[in-house]
Amino acid sequence: MFLVLAAGMLVHYTSGSTTISTMSYCVSEASEDVIIGGITSLDAIALSLVIAALVKSAQVFFHTWLADAMEGPTPVSALLHAATMVTAGVYLVIRFSPIIEFSSLAKAVMFFGGYFTILLASCIAMAQYDIKKIIAYSTCSQIGMMFLSCGLSAYDYALYHFFNHAFFKCLLFLLAGSIIHQLNNEQDIRKMGGLMFKMPKTFVLFVIATLSLVGMPGFSGAMSKDEILHLINYCAGNVDD
């Protein structure tokens, strides 16, 4: 609904054009059109795009559907979480960054939405026993970091983490599927244990994917996550100064 609303407003300001490259020309006109209380049409467009992206990427308050999507086959889960459905919201924000960048309100919503999602999803994951749901809430947290980066205008860092995340998250889901298949469709981690010797190849690959996920130096996850964390630390230092 919010995506359609944003598209309708953009088409209005671009005289019927739906080409993304021409939509940035509506910034000056939309920023002068005040709706109410200092909120301009540009803010409304950017905020609608951001809310649509937050819902699509299962961010805070909109995260509950993601765990239910884990009922499908594990290869499908790997595809959805790695590069398609869940991360589409981040891609939407990056593509429309020439418009969103000029709305401080939309960027603030992205920043705090990503911030609270990181905290909430991490806490929820610690209370899960389904191996696929644990990885799913990890996806929420990682995407929250991408939105956090977008909220700081670092769209390139968000895209970099978007790219890296696709590989190690897909690997984690495929390995989880291998474990579930080996244990006759058992997904409860409380009933697992001692698999290192029974599935040594899966164990090694799972360790590699996990180290990349947590941002261990030398792995792909660290390269993008550390850049975002350094950026946050730099911005926080400037605010203190």
CYANA upper distance limits for C-alpha pairs under 8 A (distance plus 0.5 A):
  1 MET  CA      5 LEU  CA      6.67
  1 MET  CA     52 ALA  CA      8.16
  2 PHE  CA      6 ALA  CA      6.61
  2 PHE  CA     48 SER  CA      5.52
  2 PHE  CA     49 LEU  CA      7.09
  2 PHE  CA     51 ILE  CA      7.32
  2 PHE  CA     52 ALA  CA      5.90
  3 LEU  CA      7 ALA  CA      6.60
  3 LEU  CA     48 SER  CA      6.86
  3 LEU  CA     49 LEU  CA      6.23
  3 LEU  CA     52 ALA  CA      6.02
  4 VAL  CA      8 GLY  CA      6.58
  5 LEU  CA      9 MET  CA      6.90
  5 LEU  CA     45 ILE  CA      8.34
  5 LEU  CA     48 SER  CA      7.46
  6 ALA  CA     10 LEU  CA      6.63
  6 ALA  CA     44 ALA  CA      8.18
  6 ALA  CA     45 ILE  CA      5.44
  6 ALA  CA     46 ALA  CA      7.99
  6 ALA  CA     48 SER  CA      6.06
  6 ALA  CA     49 LEU  CA      6.57
  7 ALA  CA     11 VAL  CA      6.58
  7 ALA  CA     18 THR  CA      8.42
  8 GLY  CA     12 HIS  CA      6.77
  9 MET  CA     13 TYR  CA      6.94
  9 MET  CA     45 ILE  CA      7.15
 10 LEU  CA     14 THR  CA      6.61
 10 LEU  CA     18 THR  CA      8.28
 10 LEU  CA     23 MET  CA      7.14
 10 LEU  CA     26 CYS  CA      7.91
 10 LEU  CA     45 ILE  CA      7.70
 11 VAL  CA     15 SER  CA      6.51
 11 VAL  CA     16 GLY  CA      5.19
 11 VAL  CA     17 SER  CA      6.15
 11 VAL  CA     18 THR  CA      6.60
 11 VAL  CA     23 MET  CA      8.49
 12 HIS  CA     16 GLY  CA      6.60
 13 TYR  CA     26 CYS  CA      6.08
 13 TYR  CA     29 GLU  CA      8.00
 13 TYR  CA     30 ALA  CA      7.59
 14 THR  CA     18 THR  CA      8.29
 14 THR  CA     22 THR  CA      7.87
 14 THR  CA     23 MET  CA      6.67
 14 THR  CA     25 TYR  CA      7.91
 14 THR  CA     26 CYS  CA      6.53
 17 SER  CA     22 THR  CA      7.85
 17 SER  CA     23 MET  CA      8.03
 18 THR  CA     22 THR  CA      8.33
 18 THR  CA     23 MET  CA      7.80
 19 THR  CA     23 MET  CA      6.99
 20 ILE  CA     24 SER  CA      7.87
 20 ILE  CA     95 ARG  CA      8.44
 20 ILE  CA     96 PHE  CA      8.01
 23 MET  CA     27 VAL  CA      8.41
 23 MET  CA     99 ILE  CA      8.38
 24 SER  CA     98 PRO  CA      6.40
 24 SER  CA     99 ILE  CA      6.26
 26 CYS  CA     30 ALA  CA      6.42
 27 VAL  CA     31 SER  CA      6.38
 27 VAL  CA     42 LEU  CA      7.03
 27 VAL  CA     99 ILE  CA      6.91
 27 VAL  CA    102 PHE  CA      8.24
 28 SER  CA     32 GLU  CA      7.10
 29 GLU  CA     33 ASP  CA      7.25
 30 ALA  CA     40 THR  CA      7.30
 30 ALA  CA     41 SER  CA      5.58
 30 ALA  CA     42 LEU  CA      5.35
 31 SER  CA     40 THR  CA      6.09
 31 SER  CA     41 SER  CA      6.66
 31 SER  CA     42 LEU  CA      5.52
 31 SER  CA     43 ASP  CA      8.05
 32 GLU  CA     40 THR  CA      7.24
 32 GLU  CA     41 SER  CA      8.28
 33 ASP  CA     40 THR  CA      5.94
 33 ASP  CA     41 SER  CA      6.13
 33 ASP  CA     42 LEU  CA      8.31
 34 VAL  CA     38 GLY  CA      6.59
 34 VAL  CA     39 ILE  CA      6.31
 34 VAL  CA     40 THR  CA      4.60
 34 VAL  CA     41 SER  CA      6.74
 35 ILE  CA     39 ILE  CA      6.21
 35 ILE  CA     40 THR  CA      5.75
 35 ILE  CA     41 SER  CA      6.77
 36 ILE  CA     40 THR  CA      7.75
 39 ILE  CA     43 ASP  CA      6.54
 39 ILE  CA     44 ALA  CA      7.78
 40 THR  CA     44 ALA  CA      6.96
 41 SER  CA     45 ILE  CA      6.66
 42 LEU  CA     46 ALA  CA      6.60
 42 LEU  CA     99 ILE  CA      8.13
 42 LEU  CA    102 PHE  CA      8.36
 42 LEU  CA    103 SER  CA      7.34
 43 ASP  CA     47 LEU  CA      6.29
 43 ASP  CA    103 SER  CA      5.88
 43 ASP  CA    104 SER  CA      8.46
 43 ASP  CA    105 LEU  CA      7.15
 43 ASP  CA    106 ALA  CA      7.19
 44 ALA  CA     48 SER  CA      6.48
 45 ILE  CA     49 LEU  CA      6.82
 46 ALA  CA     50 VAL  CA      6.68
 46 ALA  CA     99 ILE  CA      7.05
 46 ALA  CA    100 ILE  CA      5.40
 46 ALA  CA    103 SER  CA      7.03
 46 ALA  CA    106 ALA  CA      6.29
 47 LEU  CA     51 ILE  CA      6.57
 47 LEU  CA    100 ILE  CA      8.35
 47 LEU  CA    105 LEU  CA      7.76
 47 LEU  CA    106 ALA  CA      5.31
 47 LEU  CA    109 VAL  CA      8.38
 48 SER  CA     52 ALA  CA      6.64
 49 LEU  CA     53 ALA  CA      6.68
 49 LEU  CA     92 LEU  CA      8.27
 49 LEU  CA     93 VAL  CA      7.63
 50 VAL  CA     54 LEU  CA      6.59
 50 VAL  CA     93 VAL  CA      7.15
 50 VAL  CA    106 ALA  CA      7.00
 50 VAL  CA    109 VAL  CA      8.21
 50 VAL  CA    110 MET  CA      7.30
 51 ILE  CA     55 VAL  CA      6.73
 52 ALA  CA     56 LYS  CA      6.65
 52 ALA  CA     89 GLY  CA      7.69
 53 ALA  CA     57 SER  CA      6.52
 53 ALA  CA     88 ALA  CA      7.91
 53 ALA  CA     89 GLY  CA      4.32
 53 ALA  CA     90 VAL  CA      6.92
 53 ALA  CA     92 LEU  CA      7.05
 53 ALA  CA     93 VAL  CA      7.28
 54 LEU  CA     58 ALA  CA      6.63
 54 LEU  CA     59 GLN  CA      5.69
 54 LEU  CA     60 VAL  CA      8.29
 54 LEU  CA     62 PHE  CA      7.82
 54 LEU  CA     89 GLY  CA      6.83
 54 LEU  CA    110 MET  CA      8.42
 54 LEU  CA    113 GLY  CA      8.24
 55 VAL  CA     59 GLN  CA      6.71
 55 VAL  CA     62 PHE  CA      5.87
 55 VAL  CA     63 HIS  CA      8.08
 55 VAL  CA     89 GLY  CA      8.15
 56 LYS  CA     85 MET  CA      7.98
 56 LYS  CA     86 VAL  CA      6.60
 56 LYS  CA     87 THR  CA      8.21
 56 LYS  CA     88 ALA  CA      7.31
 56 LYS  CA     89 GLY  CA      5.75
 57 SER  CA     63 HIS  CA      8.37
 57 SER  CA     85 MET  CA      8.18
 57 SER  CA     86 VAL  CA      5.07
 57 SER  CA     87 THR  CA      6.16
 57 SER  CA     88 ALA  CA      7.22
 57 SER  CA     89 GLY  CA      5.62
 57 SER  CA     90 VAL  CA      7.62
 57 SER  CA    140 CYS  CA      7.83
 57 SER  CA    143 ILE  CA      7.62
 58 ALA  CA     62 PHE  CA      5.63
 58 ALA  CA     63 HIS  CA      4.55
 58 ALA  CA     64 THR  CA      7.77
 58 ALA  CA     65 TRP  CA      7.72
 58 ALA  CA     66 LEU  CA      6.87
 58 ALA  CA     86 VAL  CA      7.39
 58 ALA  CA    140 CYS  CA      6.79
 59 GLN  CA     63 HIS  CA      5.64
 59 GLN  CA    113 GLY  CA      7.34
 59 GLN  CA    114 GLY  CA      7.50
 59 GLN  CA    117 THR  CA      6.17
 59 GLN  CA    140 CYS  CA      6.80
 59 GLN  CA    143 ILE  CA      8.36
 59 GLN  CA    144 GLY  CA      7.22
 60 VAL  CA    113 GLY  CA      6.76
 60 VAL  CA    114 GLY  CA      8.13
 60 VAL  CA    116 PHE  CA      7.05
 60 VAL  CA    117 THR  CA      5.33
 60 VAL  CA    120 LEU  CA      7.79
 63 HIS  CA     67 ALA  CA      8.46
 63 HIS  CA    140 CYS  CA      7.89
 64 THR  CA     68 ASP  CA      7.79
 65 TRP  CA     69 ALA  CA      6.93
 66 LEU  CA     70 MET  CA      7.52
 66 LEU  CA    136 ALA  CA      7.42
 66 LEU  CA    137 TYR  CA      8.35
 67 ALA  CA     71 GLU  CA      8.48
 67 ALA  CA    133 LYS  CA      6.12
 67 ALA  CA    136 ALA  CA      6.91
 67 ALA  CA    137 TYR  CA      7.93
 69 ALA  CA     77 SER  CA      8.17
 70 MET  CA     74 THR  CA      8.13
 70 MET  CA     77 SER  CA      6.79
 70 MET  CA    132 LYS  CA      7.05
 70 MET  CA    133 LYS  CA      7.19
 70 MET  CA    136 ALA  CA      8.12
 72 GLY  CA     76 VAL  CA      7.12
 72 GLY  CA     77 SER  CA      7.19
 73 PRO  CA     77 SER  CA      6.92
 74 THR  CA     78 ALA  CA      6.71
 74 THR  CA    173 PHE  CA      7.05
 74 THR  CA    174 LEU  CA      7.17
 74 THR  CA    176 ALA  CA      8.20
 74 THR  CA    177 GLY  CA      5.87
 75 PRO  CA     79 LEU  CA      6.88
 75 PRO  CA    173 PHE  CA      7.81
 75 PRO  CA    174 LEU  CA      6.72
 75 PRO  CA    177 GLY  CA      7.79
 76 VAL  CA     80 LEU  CA      6.64
 77 SER  CA     81 HIS  CA      6.56
 77 SER  CA    173 PHE  CA      7.41
 78 ALA  CA     82 ALA  CA      6.29
 78 ALA  CA    169 LYS  CA      7.71
 78 ALA  CA    170 CYS  CA      5.28
 78 ALA  CA    171 LEU  CA      8.14
 78 ALA  CA    172 LEU  CA      8.47
 78 ALA  CA    173 PHE  CA      5.63
 78 ALA  CA    174 LEU  CA      6.84
 79 LEU  CA     83 ALA  CA      6.69
 79 LEU  CA     84 THR  CA      6.96
 79 LEU  CA    170 CYS  CA      7.31
 80 LEU  CA     84 THR  CA      5.64
 80 LEU  CA     85 MET  CA      5.53
 80 LEU  CA     86 VAL  CA      6.71
 81 HIS  CA     85 MET  CA      7.18
 81 HIS  CA     86 VAL  CA      6.07
 81 HIS  CA     87 THR  CA      7.39
 81 HIS  CA    136 ALA  CA      8.06
 81 HIS  CA    139 THR  CA      7.38
 81 HIS  CA    166 ALA  CA      8.08
 81 HIS  CA    169 LYS  CA      7.65
 81 HIS  CA    170 CYS  CA      7.62
 82 ALA  CA     86 VAL  CA      8.38
 82 ALA  CA     87 THR  CA      7.86
 82 ALA  CA    165 HIS  CA      7.35
 82 ALA  CA    166 ALA  CA      4.62
 82 ALA  CA    167 PHE  CA      7.32
 82 ALA  CA    169 LYS  CA      6.23
 82 ALA  CA    170 CYS  CA      5.63
 83 ALA  CA     87 THR  CA      6.73
 83 ALA  CA     88 ALA  CA      8.29
 83 ALA  CA    166 ALA  CA      6.00
 84 THR  CA     88 ALA  CA      6.43
 87 THR  CA     91 TYR  CA      7.12
 87 THR  CA    143 ILE  CA      7.53
 87 THR  CA    162 PHE  CA      8.08
 88 ALA  CA     92 LEU  CA      6.63
 89 GLY  CA     93 VAL  CA      6.92
 90 VAL  CA     94 ILE  CA      6.78
 90 VAL  CA    143 ILE  CA      7.98
 90 VAL  CA    146 MET  CA      7.52
 90 VAL  CA    147 PHE  CA      7.29
 90 VAL  CA    158 ALA  CA      8.43
 90 VAL  CA    162 PHE  CA      8.48
 91 TYR  CA     95 ARG  CA      6.62
 91 TYR  CA    159 LEU  CA      8.27
 92 LEU  CA     96 PHE  CA      6.76
 93 VAL  CA     97 SER  CA      6.31
 93 VAL  CA    100 ILE  CA      7.98
 93 VAL  CA    150 CYS  CA      8.27
 94 ILE  CA    150 CYS  CA      8.15
 94 ILE  CA    155 TYR  CA      6.52
 94 ILE  CA    159 LEU  CA      8.05
 96 PHE  CA    100 ILE  CA      6.77
 97 SER  CA    101 GLU  CA      5.97
 97 SER  CA    155 TYR  CA      8.06
 98 PRO  CA    102 PHE  CA      7.88
 99 ILE  CA    103 SER  CA      8.00
100 ILE  CA    106 ALA  CA      7.07
100 ILE  CA    107 LYS  CA      7.57
101 GLU  CA    107 LYS  CA      7.64
101 GLU  CA    153 SER  CA      7.27
103 SER  CA    107 LYS  CA      6.94
104 SER  CA    108 ALA  CA      6.57
105 LEU  CA    109 VAL  CA      6.84
106 ALA  CA    110 MET  CA      6.78
106 ALA  CA    151 GLY  CA      8.46
107 LYS  CA    111 PHE  CA      6.59
107 LYS  CA    150 CYS  CA      7.72
107 LYS  CA    151 GLY  CA      4.93
107 LYS  CA    152 LEU  CA      7.67
107 LYS  CA    153 SER  CA      8.24
108 ALA  CA    112 PHE  CA      6.67
108 ALA  CA    151 GLY  CA      6.60
109 VAL  CA    113 GLY  CA      6.18
109 VAL  CA    151 GLY  CA      8.05
110 MET  CA    114 GLY  CA      6.45
110 MET  CA    147 PHE  CA      6.07
110 MET  CA    148 LEU  CA      6.79
110 MET  CA    150 CYS  CA      7.46
110 MET  CA    151 GLY  CA      5.54
111 PHE  CA    115 TYR  CA      6.59
111 PHE  CA    147 PHE  CA      6.68
111 PHE  CA    148 LEU  CA      4.91
111 PHE  CA    149 SER  CA      7.77
111 PHE  CA    150 CYS  CA      7.66
111 PHE  CA    151 GLY  CA      4.80
111 PHE  CA    152 LEU  CA      7.45
112 PHE  CA    116 PHE  CA      6.53
112 PHE  CA    148 LEU  CA      7.64
113 GLY  CA    117 THR  CA      6.58
113 GLY  CA    144 GLY  CA      7.72
113 GLY  CA    147 PHE  CA      7.94
113 GLY  CA    148 LEU  CA      8.05
114 GLY  CA    118 ILE  CA      6.71
114 GLY  CA    141 SER  CA      8.45
114 GLY  CA    143 ILE  CA      7.93
114 GLY  CA    144 GLY  CA      4.36
114 GLY  CA    145 MET  CA      6.37
114 GLY  CA    146 MET  CA      7.82
114 GLY  CA    147 PHE  CA      5.53
114 GLY  CA    148 LEU  CA      5.31
115 TYR  CA    119 LEU  CA      7.24
115 TYR  CA    144 GLY  CA      6.89
115 TYR  CA    145 MET  CA      7.64
115 TYR  CA    148 LEU  CA      6.63
116 PHE  CA    120 LEU  CA      6.47
116 PHE  CA    144 GLY  CA      8.38
117 THR  CA    121 ALA  CA      6.14
117 THR  CA    140 CYS  CA      7.31
117 THR  CA    141 SER  CA      6.44
117 THR  CA    144 GLY  CA      5.98
118 ILE  CA    122 SER  CA      6.56
118 ILE  CA    140 CYS  CA      7.65
118 ILE  CA    141 SER  CA      4.76
118 ILE  CA    142 GLN  CA      7.61
118 ILE  CA    144 GLY  CA      5.91
118 ILE  CA    145 MET  CA      7.25
119 LEU  CA    123 CYS  CA      6.84
119 LEU  CA    141 SER  CA      7.93
120 LEU  CA    124 ILE  CA      6.72
120 LEU  CA    141 SER  CA      8.46
121 ALA  CA    125 ALA  CA      6.56
121 ALA  CA    137 TYR  CA      5.84
121 ALA  CA    138 SER  CA      7.26
121 ALA  CA    140 CYS  CA      6.55
121 ALA  CA    141 SER  CA      5.98
122 SER  CA    126 MET  CA      7.08
122 SER  CA    137 TYR  CA      7.37
122 SER  CA    138 SER  CA      7.15
122 SER  CA    141 SER  CA      6.81
123 CYS  CA    127 ALA  CA      7.46
124 ILE  CA    128 GLN  CA      7.21
124 ILE  CA    137 TYR  CA      7.60
125 ALA  CA    133 LYS  CA      7.86
125 ALA  CA    134 ILE  CA      5.45
125 ALA  CA    135 ILE  CA      8.25
125 ALA  CA    137 TYR  CA      6.07
125 ALA  CA    138 SER  CA      7.38
126 MET  CA    134 ILE  CA      7.98
128 GLN  CA    133 LYS  CA      7.27
128 GLN  CA    134 ILE  CA      6.44
129 TYR  CA    133 LYS  CA      8.19
129 TYR  CA    134 ILE  CA      7.73
129 TYR  CA    187 GLN  CA      8.39
129 TYR  CA    188 ASP  CA      5.90
129 TYR  CA    189 ILE  CA      6.04
129 TYR  CA    190 ARG  CA      7.31
130 ASP  CA    134 ILE  CA      6.80
130 ASP  CA    187 GLN  CA      5.81
130 ASP  CA    188 ASP  CA      5.37
130 ASP  CA    189 ILE  CA      6.75
131 ILE  CA    135 ILE  CA      7.10
131 ILE  CA    176 ALA  CA      7.49
131 ILE  CA    187 GLN  CA      6.13
131 ILE  CA    188 ASP  CA      6.89
131 ILE  CA    189 ILE  CA      6.53
132 LYS  CA    136 ALA  CA      6.58
132 LYS  CA    173 PHE  CA      7.63
132 LYS  CA    176 ALA  CA      7.42
132 LYS  CA    187 GLN  CA      7.76
133 LYS  CA    137 TYR  CA      6.67
134 ILE  CA    138 SER  CA      6.84
135 ILE  CA    139 THR  CA      6.89
135 ILE  CA    169 LYS  CA      8.41
135 ILE  CA    172 LEU  CA      8.03
135 ILE  CA    173 PHE  CA      7.82
136 ALA  CA    140 CYS  CA      7.23
137 TYR  CA    141 SER  CA      6.91
138 SER  CA    142 GLN  CA      6.72
139 THR  CA    143 ILE  CA      6.59
139 THR  CA    169 LYS  CA      8.10
140 CYS  CA    144 GLY  CA      6.57
141 SER  CA    145 MET  CA      7.02
142 GLN  CA    146 MET  CA      7.15
142 GLN  CA    165 HIS  CA      8.17
143 ILE  CA    147 PHE  CA      6.87
143 ILE  CA    162 PHE  CA      8.30
144 GLY  CA    148 LEU  CA      6.56
145 MET  CA    149 SER  CA      6.73
145 MET  CA    158 ALA  CA      8.25
145 MET  CA    225 LYS  CA      8.45
145 MET  CA    228 ILE  CA      8.19
146 MET  CA    150 CYS  CA      6.82
146 MET  CA    157 TYR  CA      8.25
146 MET  CA    158 ALA  CA      5.10
146 MET  CA    159 LEU  CA      8.13
146 MET  CA    161 HIS  CA      7.35
146 MET  CA    162 PHE  CA      7.57
147 PHE  CA    151 GLY  CA      6.55
147 PHE  CA    158 ALA  CA      7.67
148 LEU  CA    152 LEU  CA      7.13
149 SER  CA    153 SER  CA      7.07
149 SER  CA    154 ALA  CA      5.73
149 SER  CA    155 TYR  CA      7.03
149 SER  CA    157 TYR  CA      7.12
149 SER  CA    158 ALA  CA      6.09
149 SER  CA    228 ILE  CA      6.69
150 CYS  CA    154 ALA  CA      5.72
150 CYS  CA    155 TYR  CA      5.50
150 CYS  CA    158 ALA  CA      6.77
154 ALA  CA    158 ALA  CA      7.01
155 TYR  CA    159 LEU  CA      6.67
156 ASP  CA    160 TYR  CA      6.62
157 TYR  CA    161 HIS  CA      6.74
157 TYR  CA    224 SER  CA      7.09
157 TYR  CA    227 GLU  CA      7.48
157 TYR  CA    228 ILE  CA      6.98
158 ALA  CA    162 PHE  CA      6.45
158 ALA  CA    228 ILE  CA      8.36
159 LEU  CA    163 PHE  CA      6.68
160 TYR  CA    164 ASN  CA      6.87
160 TYR  CA    224 SER  CA      6.51
161 HIS  CA    165 HIS  CA      6.22
161 HIS  CA    221 GLY  CA      7.78
161 HIS  CA    224 SER  CA      5.43
161 HIS  CA    225 LYS  CA      7.09
162 PHE  CA    166 ALA  CA      6.92
163 PHE  CA    167 PHE  CA      7.78
164 ASN  CA    168 PHE  CA      7.44
164 ASN  CA    220 SER  CA      6.65
164 ASN  CA    221 GLY  CA      6.65
164 ASN  CA    224 SER  CA      7.79
165 HIS  CA    169 LYS  CA      6.27
165 HIS  CA    213 LEU  CA      8.12
165 HIS  CA    221 GLY  CA      7.36
166 ALA  CA    170 CYS  CA      6.43
167 PHE  CA    171 LEU  CA      6.73
168 PHE  CA    172 LEU  CA      6.66
168 PHE  CA    209 ALA  CA      5.58
168 PHE  CA    210 THR  CA      8.19
168 PHE  CA    212 SER  CA      7.06
168 PHE  CA    213 LEU  CA      7.12
168 PHE  CA    221 GLY  CA      8.38
169 LYS  CA    173 PHE  CA      6.83
169 LYS  CA    209 ALA  CA      7.86
169 LYS  CA    213 LEU  CA      8.06
170 CYS  CA    174 LEU  CA      6.73
171 LEU  CA    175 LEU  CA      6.59
171 LEU  CA    206 PHE  CA      8.24
171 LEU  CA    209 ALA  CA      6.96
172 LEU  CA    176 ALA  CA      6.56
172 LEU  CA    206 PHE  CA      6.90
172 LEU  CA    209 ALA  CA      6.57
172 LEU  CA    210 THR  CA      7.99
173 PHE  CA    177 GLY  CA      6.65
174 LEU  CA    178 SER  CA      6.81
175 LEU  CA    179 ILE  CA      6.81
175 LEU  CA    202 THR  CA      6.86
175 LEU  CA    205 LEU  CA      8.23
175 LEU  CA    206 PHE  CA      7.09
176 ALA  CA    180 ILE  CA      6.64
177 GLY  CA    181 HIS  CA      6.52
178 SER  CA    182 GLN  CA      6.65
178 SER  CA    202 THR  CA      8.19
179 ILE  CA    183 LEU  CA      6.72
179 ILE  CA    202 THR  CA      8.43
180 ILE  CA    184 ASN  CA      6.80
180 ILE  CA    185 ASN  CA      5.30
180 ILE  CA    186 GLU  CA      5.87
180 ILE  CA    187 GLN  CA      6.38
181 HIS  CA    185 ASN  CA      5.85
181 HIS  CA    186 GLU  CA      8.18
186 GLU  CA    191 LYS  CA      8.33
188 ASP  CA    192 MET  CA      7.59
189 ILE  CA    193 GLY  CA      8.40
194 GLY  CA    198 LYS  CA      7.81
195 LEU  CA    199 MET  CA      6.10
195 LEU  CA    200 PRO  CA      8.09
195 LEU  CA    203 PHE  CA      8.03
196 MET  CA    200 PRO  CA      5.72
196 MET  CA    202 THR  CA      8.44
196 MET  CA    203 PHE  CA      6.00
199 MET  CA    203 PHE  CA      6.65
200 PRO  CA    204 VAL  CA      6.75
201 LYS  CA    205 LEU  CA      6.82
202 THR  CA    206 PHE  CA      6.42
203 PHE  CA    207 VAL  CA      6.69
204 VAL  CA    208 ILE  CA      6.88
205 LEU  CA    209 ALA  CA      6.72
206 PHE  CA    210 THR  CA      6.49
207 VAL  CA    211 LEU  CA      6.56
208 ILE  CA    212 SER  CA      6.81
209 ALA  CA    213 LEU  CA      6.68
210 THR  CA    214 VAL  CA      6.74
211 LEU  CA    215 GLY  CA      6.69
211 LEU  CA    216 MET  CA      5.77
211 LEU  CA    219 PHE  CA      7.45
211 LEU  CA    221 GLY  CA      8.42
212 SER  CA    216 MET  CA      6.40
212 SER  CA    219 PHE  CA      5.52
212 SER  CA    220 SER  CA      6.24
212 SER  CA    221 GLY  CA      5.01
212 SER  CA    222 ALA  CA      7.07
213 LEU  CA    221 GLY  CA      6.05
213 LEU  CA    222 ALA  CA      8.42
214 VAL  CA    221 GLY  CA      7.53
214 VAL  CA    222 ALA  CA      8.02
215 GLY  CA    219 PHE  CA      7.38
215 GLY  CA    220 SER  CA      8.09
215 GLY  CA    221 GLY  CA      5.31
215 GLY  CA    222 ALA  CA      4.36
215 GLY  CA    223 MET  CA      8.11
215 GLY  CA    225 LYS  CA      6.98
215 GLY  CA    226 ASP  CA      7.85
216 MET  CA    221 GLY  CA      7.72
216 MET  CA    222 ALA  CA      6.09
217 PRO  CA    222 ALA  CA      5.95
217 PRO  CA    223 MET  CA      8.07
218 GLY  CA    222 ALA  CA      7.47
218 GLY  CA    223 MET  CA      8.38
219 PHE  CA    223 MET  CA      7.61
220 SER  CA    224 SER  CA      7.64
221 GLY  CA    225 LYS  CA      6.45
222 ALA  CA    226 ASP  CA      5.91
223 MET  CA    227 GLU  CA      7.00
224 SER  CA    228 ILE  CA      7.03
225 LYS  CA    229 LEU  CA      6.71
226 ASP  CA    230 HIS  CA      6.41
227 GLU  CA    231 LEU  CA      6.65
228 ILE  CA    232 ILE  CA      6.79
229 LEU  CA    233 ASN  CA      6.68
230 HIS  CA    234 TYR  CA      6.56
231 LEU  CA    235 CYS  CA      6.66
232 ILE  CA    236 ALA  CA      6.55
233 ASN  CA    237 GLY  CA      6.63
234 TYR  CA    238 ASN  CA      6.83
235 CYS  CA    239 VAL  CA      6.80
236 ALA  CA    240 ASP  CA      6.85
237 GLY  CA    241 ASP  CA      6.77
